[in-house]
Amino acid sequence: MADNKLLEKVLSLQDKFQSLQAQLSSPEAMSDMKKYVQLNEDYKELEPIIAAGKEYEKMVNDLASAKDILVNEKDEDLREMAREEGSDLEERMPKKEQEIKLLLIPADPDDAKNAIVEIRGGTGGDEAAIFAGDLFRMYQHFAESKGWKLEVTDQTPGTSGGFKQIVFKLSGDGVYGVMKYESGVHRVQRVPQTETQGRIQTSAASVAVFPEAGEFDVDLSWDDIRLDLFCSSGPGGQGVNTTYSAVRLTHIPSGLVVQCQEERSQLKNKDRAFEELRTRLYNLEHQKYLDGIAAKRKTMVSTGDRSAKIRTYNYPQGRVTDHRINWSMYNLPSFMDGNIQECIDQLQIAENAERLKEAGEN
């Protein structure tokens, strides 16, 4: 049965959508880049809603035509075709209605952004650093499968392999909207490489995912930043420790510190560090938004609390379990090879159900 109120709600947005189209092509918007960026974001947000609304409107009209044929047409072949089409439409329309309801609920405004990811080895010493390295390779393979670009900005290798800490940027379409589900504490249960007695131990690594701040998201001035230069300590060949190419930026008002040493060029490191600093400042405000939704969406506790234990990787059983939705997969090697989309899909389904409940659309 067609939801006419839903169709009316979508069609009422068409005037706003057409107005945005006109404004985007106006000289006034083109001359004000900040305004143009905002208009473009508003346009992109409405575009899938309008497209889904038009599809749904066509379904409503086609169903009405099929019903009209069944009432007024005497040709049995035409009536049979109309009956089949009507049955097919009535089966597909509820799914389209759910899709539109979700589109009408305001999404996280940062879902479309790139992401900055930070992995830190936690409890477990050398084994935690090794596990942090395993998580990095997992995300590296996942990024490759999605066609995303990965750029490491800072890393501190572990003494027995892996990383005590590694920070990297992921660029592509809707990266943050996917990677945000990875924020939290990841726990591993296995016999560590450093264990001589063959005992299973539990170690952990924390993952923090930030939406990358755009040029106009944060008003950041070099007057508020202290710049320190030092010799790089990471990989890079014989010349890595002989030039002051590594950059450390300290935001004086907040005390936030970021550094970048992955490039040989001091200028490139400076630009990357500035981008990351802007992102971390933006995240201070974004965190307030996450804290606000965390109380309402219990399955997504990680978005509001990055210290929450979200997932366990059990090597003896070959099992990975996501505790937010009680989801398990018994193919841990495949998961660690970057095949994490199924888990993210299940998390998105759970969150969408809570968003609908939140909006009173159950």
Kinemage of the C-alpha trace (Angstrom):
@kinemage 1
@onewidth
@group {chain A} dominant
@subgroup {mainchain}
@vectorlist {calphas} color= white
{ca met a 1} P 0.000 0.000 0.000
{ca ala a 2} L 1.448 3.359 -1.034
{ca asp a 3} L 2.436 5.788 1.710
{ca asn a 4} L 1.035 9.036 0.293
{ca lys a 5} L 2.262 11.115 3.247
{ca leu a 6} L 5.795 9.892 2.599
{ca leu a 7} L 5.522 10.821 -1.077
{ca glu a 8} L 4.197 14.275 -0.180
{ca lys a 9} L 7.109 14.798 2.202
{ca val a 10} L 9.671 13.979 -0.495
{ca leu a 11} L 7.953 16.005 -3.223
{ca ser a 12} L 7.822 19.010 -0.865
{ca leu a 13} L 11.641 19.059 -0.993
{ca gln a 14} L 11.756 19.451 -4.783
{ca asp a 15} L 11.468 23.256 -4.690
{ca lys a 16} L 14.413 23.450 -2.280
{ca phe a 17} L 16.402 21.051 -4.492
{ca gln a 18} L 15.748 23.109 -7.633
{ca ser a 19} L 16.632 26.299 -5.742
{ca leu a 20} L 19.978 24.777 -4.733
{ca gln a 21} L 20.633 23.802 -8.362
{ca ala a 22} L 20.042 27.397 -9.428
{ca gln a 23} L 22.168 28.857 -6.636
{ca leu a 24} L 25.090 26.547 -7.385
{ca ser a 25} L 25.317 27.914 -10.933
{ca ser a 26} L 24.974 31.553 -9.878
{ca pro a 27} L 27.991 33.937 -10.028
{ca glu a 28} L 27.348 34.934 -6.411
{ca ala a 29} L 27.903 31.397 -5.110
{ca met a 30} L 30.913 30.867 -7.354
{ca ser a 31} L 32.600 33.955 -5.896
{ca asp a 32} L 32.130 32.820 -2.277
{ca met a 33} L 33.877 29.459 -1.905
{ca lys a 34} L 32.691 28.828 1.660
{ca lys a 35} L 29.064 29.405 0.610
{ca tyr a 36} L 29.546 27.269 -2.514
{ca val a 37} L 30.905 24.343 -0.449
{ca gln a 38} L 27.886 24.500 1.895
{ca leu a 39} L 25.404 24.705 -0.996
{ca asn a 40} L 27.081 21.741 -2.657
{ca glu a 41} L 26.861 19.692 0.560
{ca asp a 42} L 23.146 20.538 0.907
{ca tyr a 43} L 22.576 19.598 -2.741
{ca lys a 44} L 24.357 16.236 -2.367
{ca glu a 45} L 22.311 15.477 0.743
{ca leu a 46} L 19.014 16.074 -1.075
{ca glu a 47} L 19.982 14.409 -4.377
{ca pro a 48} L 19.457 10.744 -3.298
{ca ile a 49} L 16.189 11.665 -1.518
{ca ile a 50} L 14.758 13.309 -4.654
{ca ala a 51} L 15.940 10.406 -6.856
{ca ala a 52} L 14.343 7.826 -4.520
{ca gly a 53} L 11.173 9.955 -4.372
{ca lys a 54} L 10.871 9.988 -8.162
{ca glu a 55} L 11.304 6.206 -8.290
{ca tyr a 56} L 8.644 5.799 -5.628
{ca glu a 57} L 6.283 8.213 -7.407
{ca lys a 58} L 6.630 6.137 -10.583
{ca met a 59} L 5.849 2.981 -8.591
{ca val a 60} L 2.718 4.625 -7.154
{ca asn a 61} L 1.532 5.694 -10.632
{ca asp a 62} L 2.339 2.311 -12.185
{ca leu a 63} L 0.433 0.521 -9.414
{ca ala a 64} L -2.570 2.781 -9.937
{ca ser a 65} L -2.463 2.023 -13.699
{ca ala a 66} L -2.264 -1.728 -13.047
{ca lys a 67} L -5.266 -1.562 -10.710
{ca asp a 68} L -7.182 0.490 -13.280
{ca ile a 69} L -6.560 -2.176 -15.934
{ca leu a 70} L -7.787 -4.913 -13.588
{ca val a 71} L -11.019 -2.994 -13.001
{ca asn a 72} L -11.753 -1.758 -16.514
{ca glu a 73} L -9.929 -3.996 -19.021
{ca lys a 74} L -11.635 -7.067 -20.419
{ca asp a 75} L -8.619 -8.559 -22.284
{ca glu a 76} L -7.413 -11.425 -20.079
{ca asp a 77} L -3.780 -11.219 -21.268
{ca leu a 78} L -3.591 -7.524 -20.338
{ca arg a 79} L -5.271 -8.245 -17.012
{ca glu a 80} L -2.721 -10.989 -16.261
{ca met a 81} L 0.194 -8.668 -17.089
{ca ala a 82} L -1.331 -5.970 -14.861
{ca arg a 83} L -1.847 -8.503 -12.073
{ca glu a 84} L 1.827 -9.589 -12.234
{ca glu a 85} L 3.082 -5.994 -12.354
{ca gly a 86} L 0.870 -4.984 -9.434
{ca ser a 87} L 2.053 -7.933 -7.352
{ca asp a 88} L 5.694 -7.115 -8.113
{ca leu a 89} L 5.228 -3.432 -7.219
{ca glu a 90} L 3.432 -4.213 -3.936
{ca glu a 91} L 6.356 -6.470 -3.014
{ca arg a 92} L 9.036 -3.843 -3.861
{ca met a 93} L 7.362 -0.693 -2.531
{ca pro a 94} L 7.770 -1.337 1.237
{ca lys a 95} L 11.550 -1.651 0.732
{ca lys a 96} L 11.615 1.646 -1.183
{ca glu a 97} L 9.529 3.261 1.581
{ca gln a 98} L 12.057 2.127 4.217
{ca glu a 99} L 14.883 3.482 2.073
{ca ile a 100} L 13.185 6.897 1.830
{ca lys a 101} L 12.408 6.987 5.556
{ca leu a 102} L 16.098 6.446 6.293
{ca leu a 103} L 17.139 9.089 3.755
{ca leu a 104} L 14.790 11.599 5.370
{ca ile a 105} L 16.451 11.131 8.778
{ca pro a 106} L 19.464 13.483 9.011
{ca ala a 107} L 22.629 11.396 8.711
{ca asp a 108} L 25.900 12.075 10.464
{ca pro a 109} L 26.946 15.288 8.683
{ca asp a 110} L 30.501 13.986 8.396
{ca asp a 111} L 29.793 10.591 6.786
{ca ala a 112} L 30.967 11.805 3.371
{ca lys a 113} L 34.359 13.009 4.647
{ca asn a 114} L 37.773 11.352 4.476
{ca ala a 115} L 39.029 9.816 7.732
{ca ile a 116} L 42.080 10.038 9.950
{ca val a 117} L 42.725 6.720 11.725
{ca glu a 118} L 44.953 6.242 14.761
{ca ile a 119} L 45.888 2.775 16.042
{ca arg a 120} L 47.683 2.408 19.388
{ca gly a 121} L 48.974 -0.746 21.034
{ca gly a 122} L 47.327 -1.093 24.458
{ca thr a 123} L 47.650 -3.680 27.184
{ca gly a 124} L 49.950 -6.538 26.254
{ca gly a 125} L 53.324 -4.914 25.598
{ca asp a 126} L 55.096 -6.210 22.481
{ca glu a 127} L 52.149 -8.425 21.537
{ca ala a 128} L 49.806 -5.403 21.601
{ca ala a 129} L 52.110 -3.584 19.173
{ca ile a 130} L 52.191 -6.659 16.900
{ca phe a 131} L 48.376 -6.789 16.986
{ca ala a 132} L 48.222 -3.047 16.152
{ca gly a 133} L 50.307 -3.900 13.080
{ca asp a 134} L 47.862 -6.689 12.182
{ca leu a 135} L 44.949 -4.232 12.417
{ca phe a 136} L 46.796 -1.746 10.221
{ca arg a 137} L 47.341 -4.410 7.526
{ca met a 138} L 43.653 -5.385 7.824
{ca tyr a 139} L 42.600 -1.790 7.130
{ca gln a 140} L 45.234 -1.493 4.400
{ca his a 141} L 43.720 -4.463 2.523
{ca phe a 142} L 40.183 -3.193 3.156
{ca ala a 143} L 41.120 0.230 1.761
{ca glu a 144} L 42.593 -1.419 -1.348
{ca ser a 145} L 39.358 -3.372 -1.905
{ca lys a 146} L 37.361 -0.120 -1.668
{ca gly a 147} L 39.683 1.829 -3.969
{ca trp a 148} L 40.626 4.261 -1.194
{ca lys a 149} L 43.966 6.040 -0.912
{ca leu a 150} L 45.975 5.417 2.273
{ca glu a 151} L 48.676 7.806 3.490
{ca val a 152} L 50.655 7.196 6.688
{ca thr a 153} L 51.387 10.454 8.564
{ca asp a 154} L 53.154 9.173 11.666
{ca gln a 155} L 54.312 5.846 13.125
{ca thr a 156} L 56.239 4.478 16.077
{ca pro a 157} L 57.376 0.882 15.400
{ca gly a 158} L 57.150 -1.744 18.133
{ca thr a 159} L 60.350 -3.343 19.411
{ca ser a 160} L 59.250 -6.820 18.218
{ca gly a 161} L 57.253 -5.724 15.167
{ca gly a 162} L 54.004 -3.925 14.515
{ca phe a 163} L 53.427 -0.429 15.868
{ca lys a 164} L 53.196 1.214 19.253
{ca gln a 165} L 51.249 3.843 17.320
{ca ile a 166} L 50.415 4.528 13.681
{ca val a 167} L 48.345 7.368 12.205
{ca phe a 168} L 47.077 7.354 8.621
{ca lys a 169} L 44.614 9.137 6.363
{ca leu a 170} L 42.064 7.343 4.181
{ca ser a 171} L 40.695 9.243 1.186
{ca gly a 172} L 37.727 8.248 -0.975
{ca asp a 173} L 33.934 8.387 -1.211
{ca gly a 174} L 32.159 8.238 2.144
{ca val a 175} L 35.174 6.906 4.030
{ca tyr a 176} L 34.254 8.197 7.483
{ca gly a 177} L 30.691 6.858 7.175
{ca val a 178} L 32.199 3.355 6.893
{ca met a 179} L 35.267 3.589 9.115
{ca lys a 180} L 33.532 5.263 12.076
{ca tyr a 181} L 32.316 1.810 13.173
{ca glu a 182} L 35.929 0.799 13.867
{ca ser a 183} L 36.460 3.250 16.756
{ca gly a 184} L 37.006 1.500 20.068
{ca val a 185} L 39.145 -1.158 21.751
{ca his a 186} L 39.969 -4.265 19.717
{ca arg a 187} L 40.958 -7.311 21.793
{ca val a 188} L 42.992 -10.307 20.599
{ca gln a 189} L 43.231 -13.757 22.197
{ca arg a 190} L 46.096 -15.905 20.927
{ca val a 191} L 49.525 -17.332 21.728
{ca pro a 192} L 51.856 -14.325 21.328
{ca gln a 193} L 54.918 -14.588 19.093
{ca thr a 194} L 56.914 -13.513 22.137
{ca glu a 195} L 55.478 -16.304 24.369
{ca thr a 196} L 57.749 -19.323 24.795
{ca gln a 197} L 55.364 -21.427 26.918
{ca gly a 198} L 52.570 -21.564 24.328
{ca arg a 199} L 50.002 -19.916 26.608
{ca ile a 200} L 47.044 -17.978 25.214
{ca gln a 201} L 47.074 -14.341 26.277
{ca thr a 202} L 44.712 -11.407 25.805
{ca ser a 203} L 46.078 -8.153 24.405
{ca ala a 204} L 44.422 -5.037 23.035
{ca ala a 205} L 44.825 -2.127 20.668
{ca ser a 206} L 42.691 0.996 20.428
{ca val a 207} L 41.411 2.461 17.165
{ca ala a 208} L 40.262 6.084 16.887
{ca val a 209} L 38.635 7.326 13.677
{ca phe a 210} L 38.157 11.059 13.046
{ca pro a 211} L 36.347 12.788 10.153
{ca glu a 212} L 38.873 14.895 8.248
{ca ala a 213} L 38.114 18.583 8.663
{ca gly a 214} L 37.597 20.590 5.491
{ca glu a 215} L 39.294 23.897 4.786
{ca phe a 216} L 36.279 25.857 6.043
{ca asp a 217} L 35.336 23.635 8.993
{ca val a 218} L 37.865 25.119 11.431
{ca asp a 219} L 39.278 28.619 11.653
{ca leu a 220} L 42.934 27.733 12.282
{ca ser a 221} L 45.678 30.365 12.236
{ca trp a 222} L 49.441 29.872 12.190
{ca asp a 223} L 49.589 32.560 14.872
{ca asp a 224} L 48.168 29.966 17.296
{ca ile a 225} L 50.655 27.237 16.340
{ca arg a 226} L 54.205 26.505 17.523
{ca leu a 227} L 56.329 24.775 14.880
{ca asp a 228} L 59.178 22.428 15.912
{ca leu a 229} L 61.474 20.633 13.482
{ca phe a 230} L 63.416 17.450 14.208
{ca cys a 231} L 65.161 14.560 12.470
{ca ser a 232} L 62.946 11.759 11.220
{ca ser a 233} L 63.288 8.443 13.031
{ca gly a 234} L 61.219 6.192 10.778
{ca pro a 235} L 61.978 4.362 7.520
{ca gly a 236} L 63.401 6.364 4.661
{ca gly a 237} L 66.949 5.354 3.829
{ca gln a 238} L 70.347 6.687 4.819
{ca gly a 239} L 69.318 10.355 4.696
{ca val a 240} L 66.387 10.005 7.050
{ca asn a 241} L 68.223 11.155 10.197
{ca thr a 242} L 70.416 13.801 8.641
{ca thr a 243} L 67.875 16.513 7.824
{ca tyr a 244} L 65.291 18.292 9.959
{ca ser a 245} L 62.374 17.197 7.785
{ca ala a 246} L 60.055 15.947 10.568
{ca val a 247} L 57.475 18.439 11.812
{ca arg a 248} L 55.726 18.820 15.159
{ca leu a 249} L 52.852 21.311 15.514
{ca thr a 250} L 51.485 22.436 18.879
{ca his a 251} L 48.165 24.273 18.990
{ca ile a 252} L 48.837 26.715 21.823
{ca pro a 253} L 45.207 27.468 22.889
{ca ser a 254} L 44.211 23.777 23.218
{ca gly a 255} L 47.590 22.106 23.814
{ca leu a 256} L 46.943 19.609 20.987
{ca val a 257} L 50.149 18.212 19.425
{ca val a 258} L 50.549 16.429 16.078
{ca gln a 259} L 53.615 15.406 14.152
{ca cys a 260} L 54.472 14.088 10.712
{ca gln a 261} L 57.738 12.541 9.563
{ca glu a 262} L 56.754 10.223 6.718
{ca glu a 263} L 57.805 12.524 3.866
{ca arg a 264} L 61.378 13.558 3.040
{ca ser a 265} L 60.097 17.065 2.348
{ca gln a 266} L 59.693 19.312 5.379
{ca leu a 267} L 57.044 21.296 3.480
{ca lys a 268} L 54.944 18.182 2.769
{ca asn a 269} L 55.221 17.071 6.397
{ca lys a 270} L 54.166 20.545 7.496
{ca asp a 271} L 51.086 20.491 5.230
{ca arg a 272} L 50.061 17.009 6.409
{ca ala a 273} L 50.547 17.915 10.072
{ca phe a 274} L 48.458 21.069 9.598
{ca glu a 275} L 45.622 19.015 8.049
{ca glu a 276} L 45.715 16.535 10.931
{ca leu a 277} L 45.767 19.314 13.549
{ca arg a 278} L 42.731 20.910 11.922
{ca thr a 279} L 40.981 17.525 11.966
{ca arg a 280} L 41.725 16.912 15.645
{ca leu a 281} L 40.446 20.375 16.580
{ca tyr a 282} L 37.297 19.729 14.544
{ca asn a 283} L 36.886 16.394 16.304
{ca leu a 284} L 36.670 18.105 19.691
{ca glu a 285} L 33.353 19.610 18.533
{ca his a 286} L 32.322 16.491 16.610
{ca gln a 287} L 32.745 14.424 19.789
{ca lys a 288} L 29.927 16.412 21.430
{ca tyr a 289} L 27.637 15.276 18.596
{ca leu a 290} L 28.780 11.651 19.043
{ca asp a 291} L 28.204 11.795 22.801
{ca gly a 292} L 24.695 13.091 22.108
{ca ile a 293} L 23.692 10.158 19.890
{ca ala a 294} L 25.492 7.470 21.911
{ca ala a 295} L 22.833 7.488 24.643
{ca lys a 296} L 20.117 6.873 22.044
{ca arg a 297} L 21.896 4.250 19.937
{ca lys a 298} L 23.042 1.581 22.343
{ca thr a 299} L 24.505 -0.691 19.670
{ca met a 300} L 26.803 2.120 18.558
{ca val a 301} L 28.469 2.786 21.917
{ca ser a 302} L 31.839 3.041 20.209
{ca thr a 303} L 30.843 6.264 18.469
{ca gly a 304} L 30.387 7.937 21.819
{ca asp a 305} L 33.091 6.165 23.820
{ca arg a 306} L 36.345 5.198 22.141
{ca ser a 307} L 37.422 3.231 25.237
{ca ala a 308} L 34.582 0.707 24.742
{ca lys a 309} L 35.608 -2.884 23.923
{ca ile a 310} L 33.942 -3.427 20.577
{ca arg a 311} L 35.471 -6.571 19.090
{ca thr a 312} L 37.371 -9.739 20.031
{ca tyr a 313} L 39.655 -11.663 17.676
{ca asn a 314} L 39.956 -15.240 18.995
{ca tyr a 315} L 42.703 -17.077 17.084
{ca pro a 316} L 42.372 -20.571 18.676
{ca gln a 317} L 38.707 -20.677 17.626
{ca gly a 318} L 39.232 -18.794 14.346
{ca arg a 319} L 36.435 -16.449 15.449
{ca val a 320} L 35.860 -12.708 15.418
{ca thr a 321} L 32.996 -11.304 17.518
{ca asp a 322} L 31.574 -7.797 17.458
{ca his a 323} L 30.107 -7.209 20.912
{ca arg a 324} L 27.864 -4.289 19.919
{ca ile a 325} L 25.539 -6.497 17.880
{ca asn a 326} L 26.578 -9.991 19.096
{ca trp a 327} L 27.768 -10.857 15.585
{ca ser a 328} L 30.386 -13.566 15.005
{ca met a 329} L 32.273 -14.839 11.993
{ca tyr a 330} L 34.263 -18.107 12.006
{ca asn a 331} L 36.733 -17.160 9.307
{ca leu a 332} L 39.243 -15.016 11.165
{ca pro a 333} L 42.046 -15.297 8.541
{ca ser a 334} L 39.726 -13.847 5.882
{ca phe a 335} L 38.617 -11.066 8.247
{ca met a 336} L 42.224 -10.145 9.071
{ca asp a 337} L 42.911 -10.078 5.331
{ca gly a 338} L 40.569 -7.085 5.039
{ca asn a 339} L 37.206 -8.767 4.433
{ca ile a 340} L 35.403 -6.748 7.116
{ca gln a 341} L 32.524 -5.390 4.987
{ca glu a 342} L 30.005 -7.999 6.206
{ca cys a 343} L 30.533 -6.892 9.811
{ca ile a 344} L 30.205 -3.215 8.878
{ca asp a 345} L 27.019 -4.011 6.919
{ca gln a 346} L 25.499 -5.635 10.021
{ca leu a 347} L 26.492 -2.631 12.160
{ca gln a 348} L 24.890 -0.276 9.645
{ca ile a 349} L 21.679 -2.343 9.619
{ca ala a 350} L 21.562 -2.203 13.430
{ca glu a 351} L 22.175 1.526 13.475
{ca asn a 352} L 19.552 2.171 10.779
{ca ala a 353} L 16.983 0.262 12.850
{ca glu a 354} L 17.813 2.461 15.827
{ca arg a 355} L 17.668 5.619 13.721
{ca leu a 356} L 14.166 4.643 12.548
{ca lys a 357} L 13.141 3.916 16.122
{ca glu a 358} L 14.619 7.249 17.200
{ca ala a 359} L 12.530 9.006 14.534
{ca gly a 360} L 9.378 7.157 15.577
{ca glu a 361} L 9.152 5.263 12.277
{ca asn a 362} L 9.014 1.687 13.592
